[in-house]
Amino acid sequence: MKIHRAVRMERCIGCHSCSLACARLVYKNLSWNTAGIRIRSTGGVSSGFQAILCLACDPAPCAAACPTGAMVQRKSGGGVLLKKSLCIRCGQCAKSCPVEAINIDAAGNPSVCIHCGQCIPYCPHGCLELVDAEASAAPCLESCDVAK
């Protein structure tokens, strides 16, 4: 199983190509507000960007918080799958995410990185990649500042 990681963010120019690719290819919408990956400035105008995406928690707090089973823990490697048909748009998944990786759009629909890698070819500077889950395995609570 593969996990999506933003490994070379020092190369990022903040173009949002990854976000727009995810929104279009995965969530069938053309808005970076409906993407599983979002780019945020860390203070600079032309440099210093951060990728906000799912850390592939295992166990995933968002899946545990979902009252309908719309967020389902992936079988191995951490992270979740989103079953849109079961979602009641309550927002509990986003509230439970320790790194704010789940975005809720204006209609209440969640978007989260499902580690599919469809955004990777759209990054013009090679900031993103899929890595083996075993190589990057870390329980969410150990890798989040929020839990400490």
C-alpha positions in Angstrom: 0.0 0.0 0.0 1.2 3.5 -0.8 1.0 6.7 1.2 1.1 10.2 -0.4 3.8 12.5 1.0 4.9 16.0 0.3 8.6 15.3 0.5 10.3 18.2 -1.3 8.2 21.3 -0.4 11.3 23.5 -0.6 10.7 23.3 -4.4 7.0 24.3 -4.2 6.0 27.6 -5.9 2.4 27.6 -4.6 0.8 27.1 -8.0 -2.0 24.9 -6.6 -1.7 22.5 -9.6 -1.9 19.5 -7.3 -5.0 20.8 -5.5 -6.8 21.6 -8.8 -5.8 18.2 -10.2 -7.2 16.4 -7.1 -10.4 18.4 -7.2 -11.0 17.7 -10.8 -9.9 14.1 -11.1 -11.0 12.8 -7.7 -13.7 15.1 -6.5 -15.1 16.0 -9.9 -15.1 19.8 -9.1 -12.7 22.5 -10.1 -12.0 24.3 -6.9 -9.0 23.9 -4.5 -11.6 24.1 -1.7 -12.7 20.6 -2.8 -9.3 18.9 -2.9 -7.7 16.3 -0.7 -4.5 18.3 -0.8 -4.3 22.0 -0.1 -1.3 24.3 -0.3 -0.8 27.0 2.3 1.8 29.7 2.6 4.0 29.6 5.6 4.6 33.3 5.5 6.4 34.1 2.2 4.8 35.4 -0.9 7.0 33.5 -3.4 8.5 30.7 -1.2 7.7 28.8 1.9 4.7 26.6 1.2 3.2 23.8 3.2 1.1 20.9 1.9 -2.0 20.1 4.0 -2.8 16.4 3.5 -3.8 13.3 5.3 -1.0 11.8 7.4 -2.5 8.3 7.0 -3.2 7.8 10.7 -3.6 4.2 11.8 -6.1 4.2 13.5 -7.7 7.1 11.8 -9.5 9.4 14.2 -11.8 10.7 11.4 -13.0 7.2 10.7 -13.7 6.6 14.3 -15.6 9.9 14.6 -17.8 9.3 11.5 -21.3 8.2 12.7 -22.3 6.6 9.4 -19.2 4.8 8.2 -18.6 7.2 5.3 -15.0 7.5 6.4 -13.5 4.0 6.4 -10.1 3.0 7.7 -7.9 1.6 4.8 -7.1 -2.1 5.3 -3.3 -1.4 5.7 -1.0 1.5 5.7 -3.3 4.0 7.4 -5.6 6.6 6.0 -9.2 6.4 4.9 -11.5 5.9 2.0 -14.5 8.2 1.7 -17.9 6.8 0.8 -19.8 9.9 -0.4 -23.1 8.1 -0.5 -23.0 7.5 3.3 -21.9 11.0 4.3 -24.5 13.1 6.1 -22.2 16.2 6.1 -22.0 16.4 9.9 -18.4 17.6 9.9 -17.3 15.2 12.7 -14.5 13.9 10.5 -12.9 17.3 10.1 -13.3 18.2 13.7 -11.4 15.0 14.7 -8.5 15.4 12.3 -5.5 16.5 14.3 -3.8 18.2 11.3 -6.9 19.8 9.7 -6.4 17.6 6.6 -10.1 17.3 5.9 -11.7 20.2 4.2 -15.4 20.9 4.3 -16.8 22.7 1.3 -19.7 25.3 1.3 -22.2 22.4 0.8 -20.8 20.5 3.8 -19.0 17.8 1.7 -15.7 16.6 3.1 -12.6 16.1 1.0 -9.5 14.3 2.2 -6.5 12.8 0.5 -7.2 9.2 -0.3 -3.5 8.5 -1.3 -4.4 7.8 -4.9 -1.5 9.8 -6.3 -3.4 11.4 -9.1 -2.1 14.9 -8.2 1.6 13.9 -8.4 2.1 14.2 -12.2 0.6 17.7 -12.1 3.2 19.1 -9.7 5.7 21.0 -12.0 8.6 20.7 -9.5 8.3 17.1 -8.2 7.3 18.0 -4.6 5.0 15.0 -4.1 5.4 11.3 -4.2 3.9 8.0 -3.1 5.9 6.0 -0.7 5.5 2.5 0.7 3.3 2.6 3.8 5.7 0.4 5.7 8.6 2.8 5.0 6.7 5.7 6.4 4.6 3.9 9.1 4.0 6.1 12.1 0.9 6.2 14.3 -0.8 9.5 13.8 -0.5 10.5 17.5 3.3 10.2 17.4 3.6 12.4 14.3 1.2 15.2 15.2 2.0 18.2 17.4 -1.6 18.3 18.5 -1.4 15.1 20.4 1.7 16.1 22.4 
